[in-house]
Amino acid sequence: MRMILVCTVLTAILGTTLYQVKIGIDARESQLLTLESQIADTERKIAVLEAEWAFLSRPERVLKLSDNLLQMQPIDEDRILPIEAIPMRILPKFDDRLADVGVITLLPPDEDTPQRHIQPVAVDAGSALIPSLATITGQEDRSN
C-alpha cells in the first residue's frame, strides 16, 4: 500500500512539474513570436527609410535644391589651384633645442640653455619673412 501511495505522489509531482515546464515554454514561445514580428516590422521600416533616403538624396535633386535654396554654383576652373601653388611650411631641424612651428613650440629649452633666436616662417609666398633654403640648411648658394 505504501508503494502505491509513493508512486501516486511521485506521479503527481512529476505531472505538476511537467505542466509548469510546458506553460513556461509556451510563454517563451509567444515572446519569441512577438520579438520576431517586431524584428520584421523594424526591417520593413528600415527598408522604407532607405528607399526614402535614396529618393531624397538623388544628385539631380540635391543640385536643384542647392541652386534654388542656397544659390550655389559649381566652382569655376580658374579658382582651382594646382598643389604646387600651396605654400608648404618649412620645418626646422630637429637638432635645434627650440623649434617654433606655428603656435606649437617643440622641444622647450632647459632652464640652463641660453635662448636662441627663432626665425618666423611665413605662409605667404611674397612675404619677406620666408627664409631661403640656404638660410635654413646653413649652406650658401654656390650656383653663382
Secondary structure, 3 states (H helix, E strand, C coil): CHHHHHHHHHHHHHHHHHHHHHHHHHHHHHHHHHHHHHHHHHHHHHHHHHHHHHHHCCHHHHHHHHHHHCCCCCCCHHHCCCHHHCCCCCCCCCCCCCEEECCEEECCCCCCCCCCCCCCCCCCCCCCCCCCHHHHHCCCCCCC
